[in-house]
Amino acid sequence: MTPASPFPEPPLLLIKIICNSSPDPSFKKKKYQRFLDEYARDGLYCRRPKRITPERRKYYESIRKKKMEAFVRKNKERLEQMKHSVT
């Protein structure tokens, strides 16, 4: 799906399909759309990288944890079925 390279850049269409099918409200925000437009125009790059400070790491980990917990909560039954089908 993505080109073979050290830092594969997924095609814009793939990103749009995944984001449009996701119920995550982050993908519906104007700020995200601006980032997507920039990606379409400039590709994958980092204009000004951010250093990951302990505070920033904690913030991003809390966002990830909240989204993961919400996903598990919403899909608990489905995850249980998958778990039982594997064993």
Buried (B, 14 or more C-beta within 10 A) or exposed (E): EEEEEEEEEEEBEEBBEEBEEEEEEEBEEEEBEEEBEEBEEEEEEEEEEEEEEEEEEEEEEEEEEEEEEEEEEEEEEEEEEEEEEEE
